[in-house]
């Protein structure tokens, strides 16, 4: 570096020639090999990385392989992925050679056989369908598995769960409006209200994100909204977030039953941290509802909160009981797969870039507590206490494993 005397304001200072600023550059970045298999699960229409996200990963030096037709049910095609720089593979087994597998549905039994030691799998867990044998297979193959549902961001929230809840909540009222109309042999009622005609009445059970977005949509359409939940904090938060006063109440059977009698739409949006959603609407309550009214049980993913709810499908989404229309399709966001895929991709793509920047997924786990929260199997060790209790499998504390590594 050249040293010289610098004159300034009549004074002479010994100095050095100004040089260009040198930015810190990370040299421990890792190249990732990411595989996106086609989902064969029933009614799973989403894909975990959209073409725009794949383009970002490829442009950052990573290799992305996509199974043929993986994105078609979200209207993302092989040509879109090829143009983004992904390799299109026609054999699922070849896709599973990737070091990181990203899925929008849980691993199937067939896919478990394709896993290889040391692989990283990022996907949801479907607790009602999860078996001890599935976990044991992952443990035997020393897999690291991260679940969508438990992944946290830097703010301590669950970004993918929130996005899917926002979609489900907004969709609920669109679904209810559809089945109230004549086209689906409903009673010909417009969801909302117009001048001179009483507004439709909507009862929402639960006060989480699904309920909040369902209430927002119903209010925007002009409906009268009543929200029930036993968590007073959630009720207050919903009021604050919506910004308008709505009827709120704890779940008291007599009061709930009276409100359901006059409701045009009833939404089940209760959540459960573990196990089945509690049933809060009895068969007798449903029997007393108005003929032609609509129940949308979003809680059906975890058993449903209406006693009369039974799982339905997108091909046959509704059934009638006591002249009340029931819509009980699990995984509502999958019916809006393009939007849902983009929401998932918005979380997964930055996560993968962070893993590469930190020198690999192991380093990211070490640094990011939110990522650790999502891991339930780490290099073959079961690190989720609730799963170990449920399936009577050996539990290992992830923090201790990382401490040994450190």
N, C-alpha and C positions, 0 to 999 in steps of 0.2 A: 504494500500500500504506500503510495507516494506521499512523503512529508514535505510541506512547504510553508512559507510564511504568508499569512493572509492579512491584507490591510483592510481596515474597516473604520470609518469615521475618524481618520487621522491617526488612529492607533494601529500598531503592528502587533499581531498575535502569531505565535508559532501555531501551526495547525496542520490539518491533513486535508487532502482533496476529497470533496464529497463523492461518495460512491453510491451506486444504485442499491436500493433496499433489497435485501435478500430475505424472502419469506421462508418460514419453516416448512419443510416438506416431509411428509411421513414416508418412510421407506419400508415400513412393515406391512404395507397393504397386501391383501391376499386376492388371488383370482378365484372366483367361485364358479362351480359347475352346478347349475340349477335345472331341475327337471320338473315339468308341469304335465302330469298325466291327465288323460281324459277321465272324467268322472262317470262311473257306471252306476252310481247309487241312485235309487229310486227318487225321481223328482229333484235331483240336484242339477240345477241349470247354470250355476255360477262357475266362474273360473277365478283363480286366486291372483293372477297377474294379467293385466290387459296389455295390448300391444304397445301402447305409449310407455308403460312402465318397463316392458322388456327392452324397448329401444334405449332407455336411460341406462339400464344394466349393461347392455351390449356395448354401448358407447363408453362405458367405464371399464371395459376390458374383460367383462365376464361372459361365460358361455351359457347360453340358455337353450334347452331342448324342449320341444313341445310335442306331445303326442297328436297325431293326425285327428282333426275335428274336435280337439279339446275345447275350443271356445265357441263352437257353432250354436249352442243353445243360448248363448248370450249375444249372438250375432257378431262375434269376432271370428274371422275366418283364417284358414292357413295362410292365405296370401297376405293378410294383415300382419301375421307373426313373422312370416318370411321377410317382408319388407322392413320389419323392425330389427331384423338381424338374427332371429331365432332359427334353429335347425328343426325341421319337421321330421319326426320319426314315426314309423308305422307299426312299430312293435313296442308294446308297453314295457317289456323286459329291458329293452334298450334305454328307455327313459329312466328306468330305475337304476341305471348305472351311475346317475348323477350323485354327487356328494350331498346335495341338499334337495329334498323333495318338498314342493309346496302344493297343497291341496285345499279344495274348498269343502270337501266331505271327509269324514273319518276314514281311516284305513280299513279296507275290506279284508276278509280272510285270505283272498287270493293275493292281494297286494302285500300282506304280511310276509308271504312266502318269497316275494321278490326283493325284500330288503336285504342289505348286506351290512356287515359289521362296520361300525363307526359312522353310519349314515345319520343325517339330521332330517327330521320330518317336522314340517310346520303345517298343522291342520287342526280342525275342530275335534272335540271329543263329543260323542253322542252318548251320554251317560246311560240312558235306558237300554241301549244296545251293546254297551261295552261289556266284555267278558274277561274273566281272569286269565283265560288262555291267551287272549290278545296281548295283554300286558306281559305275560310270561315269555311270549315269543319275542317281543321287543327287548326284553331284558336279556334273553339268551343271545340275541344278535348284537348286544351292546349298542343299541340305538339311543340317540338323543332326540326326545320328542317334546315339542312345544305346542301348547293348545291355544287356539284363537281366543277362547272364552276367558282365559286367565291372564293373557298378555296385557301388561299395563304400560301406559306412556309416562313421560316425565312428570305429568301433573297428577299421577296416581289413579287415573281413570282407565276404563277398559275400552279402548278406541273402537275395536271391531264390534264388540257387543253393543256399544252405544249406536254405532252406525246402523247395524241391523235392526235395533229397536226403533230408531227413527223411521226407517223404511216401513217396518211393520205397523207402527202407530199411524203414520200418514196413510198407509194402504187400507187400514181397517175401515175407515169411513167411506172410501171409494167402493170397497167391497159391499158394505152395508147398503150404500145408496143403490148399488146395482140390483140387489135382491129385494129392496123395497119397491122397485119399479115394476111395471107390468110385463116387461120383456122376459122376466124370470118368474112370471106368475105370482109376483108379489102383490101387495094390496094397493099399489099405485100411489104411493106417498113419495113426495119429493123430500129428500133429506135436507133439512134446513128450514127455511120459512120464507114466505112472501107476505106482502101487505094484505091484511085482512084475514089471513089464515094462520091459526096457531102453529108455532114452530114444533118440529119433531122433538121428542124427548130421548136423550141419550144417557144411559147409565154406564159408567166406567168403573170397574172393580180393579183397584190397584192405582198407585200414584207414582210409578216410576217413569222411565223415559218413554216406553210404549204409550202409557196413559197420557203423558204430557202431549205427545204429538197427535194422538187421537183426539184429545180435547181441543188442541189448536185447530185441527182440520174441521171438527164439528162446529166450533164456534165461528170459524170463518165462513162456513156454509149457512150459518144462521140458526143452528140448533140450540136447544136448551140442554146444558150439560150438568150432570151430577156425578161426583167422584167419591168413591168409598175406599178407605184403606185404614188399617189399624196403626200405621206409622204416622204420627202427627207431624214429625219433621218432614216427611215426604209430601204430605198434604200442603204444608206451608211453602215448601220449595216449589211445588207445582203452581200454587197461586202466584208466587213471586215471579217465576219464569214466564208464565203466560201473560201476566200483567193486567188481568181483569179478574173480578170476583166471580167465582163459580161456587155452586153448592158443594160443600165437602162434608163428609161424615165418617166416623169410625164404622167398622162393619158390625152393625148391630142387626141381628136377623129380622126383627120385626120392622125396623125402619127400611132395611134393604128390600124386604118383601113388598112393602107398600109402594116403594118407588118403581120396582120392577113391574107392578101391575099396570102402570100407565106408560111404561117405556116402549118406544118404537124400536130402539136398538140397545142391546146390552153387550158390553165388551168385557171379556175376561182377560185382564192384563196383570194378574198377580205373578210375582216371581218367587222362586225358591232357591236358596243358596245350596241346599243339599236335599236330595230326594224329591218326592212327589209334591206338586202344588196342592195346597189344601182345598178341599171342596167347600165353598161357602154359599153356593146357590143350590138348594135342594130340588129334588124332582117336583115337590109340591109347589115350590115358588115358580118353577117354569110352567107348571100346569095352569097357574093363575095369570100368566102373562097374556097380553092381547093376541088374538089370532092374527097371523101374518107378520108379527114382529120378528126381528132378526137377532140371533145370538152369534157373535164372532168370538170364539174362544182362542185367543192367542196363546194362552197357557197350555194348550193341548200338547205342546212339545214336552211338557213335564206332567202329563196326565190330565190337565184341564181343571178349571175351578167350578164348572157346572156339572152337577151329578148326571145330567142327561147327555153330556158330550161323548162322542165317539169319533175316533180318528177317521177323517175323510181324505180324498185325494184330489188333485187338480182335474182329473177326468170326471170325477163325481164329487164335487166339493161340498154339496149340501144334502141334508136330509131334514124331514119334518117330524117333530114329535110334539104332540098336543097342539098341532097347528102352528108351532113356532119353528121358523127356519133356523137350522143350525149350520154354521160354517166352521169346520174344525180341521182345516188343512195345516199340518205342521210346516215349519220353515217357510213362512209367508214371504220373506225376502227373496226366496228362490223364484217366486212368480214374477219378480221384477229384477231379473237376473243381471241385466246390463248395468243398472244403477248399483246393485249390490256388489257386482264384481269390481266396479270402479272404486267403491268405498273400501273393499278389502285390499285392493291393490295399493291404495293410497297409504296404507299402513305397512304392508309387507315390503314394498319396494325400498322405502327409506331404511327399514330394518336391515335388509340385505346389504345395502350400501354401507351402513354403519358397521356391520360385521366385517366387511372387506376392509374398511378404513382402519379398523382396530387390529387387523392381522388375522382375522378368522373368527368363527363363531364362538370358540372357547374364550377368547379374550373379551368378546362382547358380553358374554354371560358374567364374566368376572367384574366388568365395569358397570353394567346396567341392572339395577335391582328389579326394574319392571319386567325385563326379559326373564330373569330368574323366577319371577312369580308365575310365568307361563309354563315353565318346564316341569313335566311330571315324570319323565324318565331321562336320566343323565348318564350316558355311556353305560347303559345296562342297569343302573341303580334306580329303583322306584323312589322318587323324591316328593311325591304328593301324599301327605299324611292321610287325607280322607279316602283316597283310593286304596291305600294299604290297609286301612281299617275295614273298608267295605269288602275287599277281596281276600283279606287275611294273608297278605304278602309282606315280605320284609320291607321296612321303611328305612331310608337313609337320608339324613339331613343334607340338603344341597350345600348349605353354608359350610358344613364341616368338610365336605368333599372339596370345595373350592379352597378352603383354608389349607388343606393338605397339599393341594396343587400349588398354592402360593408359597 
